[in-house]
Amino acid sequence: MINFILSISVEWWAIIASIILGIFNIWQTYYKDKKTENKEMDRRLFKKIEGLMSYNDANDLFVHLNSKSFFSDSKNKIAGVINILEDPNNKFNNKNIESSKMEMFDALQSLRMFLVEHFFFVMDDMYSLYPELKHSKDPKEQELYKKRAEELKLISLQTEKVISDFFKSCGKIYI
């Protein structure tokens, strides 16, 4: 076996090396192209989400939620982002961002359900947390309002953290 290997001429070794190098270059080019393509697909999905609700839009929403109110525009933005996130075709190739996306989906779903259930239209596209209970004289109604306000605070804080984490993880790569 060793004699056979030694008997191969230098020219044949050069041919074998060039074939191996060619195969490696083809594989490396394909891998880099695929990686670039995956990153570009992720970037487009992030821009799609950011186009509906930017980081600043999310911050504005949480400022209003701290005052127990929000505008219908925010409700529409949340619904739009949820629609994008729940589409099975909209997956990030980056597994860390995909898990962050799923956390954001769950948090936005919880927030949207809370808003739909506990907020009511007051005026000019503005919704408020139980407006009739806010200034009620009945202690039971006041207690219910305080309980819902505390739930809102917890859901808001959790959702704000998850959205912030999502934008931070995407921002490192796609902004």
Number of C-alpha atoms within 10 A of each C-alpha: 6 6 7 7 9 9 9 10 9 10 9 10 12 11 11 12 12 12 12 12 12 12 12 12 12 12 12 12 12 12 12 12 12 12 13 12 13 15 17 14 16 22 18 14 18 21 16 14 18 15 12 16 19 16 16 10 14 17 15 14 22 20 14 14 20 15 11 19 22 24 17 14 12 20 16 14 19 20 16 14 20 19 13 17 21 14 9 7 8 15 19 20 15 13 10 12 21 18 14 18 24 16 17 24 22 16 21 24 17 15 19 17 12 16 19 11 11 17 18 17 16 14 9 8 11 15 22 21 24 21 17 12 17 17 11 12 9 9 10 11 16 15 13 14 21 14 12 17 20 12 13 20 16 12 17 21 14 17 23 20 14 21 23 16 17 22 21 15 15 21 12 8 13 16 10
